[in-house]
Structure formats: structure tokens, C-alpha cells
Amino acid sequence: MARSRRRGRVPVGLTDLLVLDAQGVSKAASEDRSVQAWLERARELDAEVVVSAVTVAELVRGVARDARLNRVLKAADVRPADEPLARRAGRLLDAAKSDATIDALVAATVLAVRDSHGSTRCVVLTSDPDDFAALLAEESGVVIVPM
């Protein structure tokens, strides 16, 4: 596979949306080469980088070491988790027979953002690919990339 000019592998499959789960944000904050390549590609394509508000709750503790996380979050579109999104997450949990509530909220965010863009493809960088595969099993165009 070809390499980007500076870091990591050149990601394929990204079009409009790149969604980061908690591990994706953490790796971006620590300047992981693979995640940096995805973010660089997103910038090149003018793709939106999205993080769910529940991911912020998973990561940020209000301490000095949050600074790197906050830089990543500032550059992303942090989407709120409201009641309609929570209900959609509940339906995903039921369909997947899962109890991965945080992942379901992130998955519901993926679908809501994709729907609002009228987009057909979305890439999710996640440390829980099996959970997301189950939660998004009925959705085409969502590419799940393990971290």
C-alpha cells in the first residue's frame, strides 16, 4: 500500500465523514501515525471529523493532561447526544442484542451525521470493531476500521 508523505498508510474509503471513538481521539492526541494519516486524508478531502459528546465524557477529566485531547476535540465536530439519538441507540442495541451502550450512542451519532449529510459512506475508527459491526450490521457504506 502506498504511504503518505509524512506518516502512516494512506487510508482508502474515506469520502465525507470520519468518526473517532474514544480510542481514535486518544491516539490522535498521542499523534499515532495511523490516525494522523486518516486525519491528514480527511483534511485533504475536506471531510468532516466527528466525535460524539459521549466520547468526551469517556476521556476528559478536567485536568491538565486533557490538553492534547482538547486540541483534538477542538478540531472535530463534537455532536450532542440528545433524546432522539439515545432512542436510536436503544434500537441499535436491541437489534444487535448488545449491552454496549456507549458504542451504541457513537453508532447512532454515525448514522445521524451520515443522514444529515446525505452521505453514503462513512469511516469509523474504533477500538471496538466487533461491537460496531454488530450495531451497524444493517447499514451499508459504514467502514469500520479497527484501531
Secondary structure, 3 states (H helix, E strand, C coil): CCECCCCCECCCCCCCEEEECHHHHHHHHCCCHHHHHHHHHHHHHCCEEEEEHHHHHHHCCCCHHHHHHHHHHHHCEEECCCHHHHHHHHHHHHHHCCCCHHHHHHHHHHHHHHHHHCCCCEEEEECCHHHHHHHCCCCCCEEEEEC
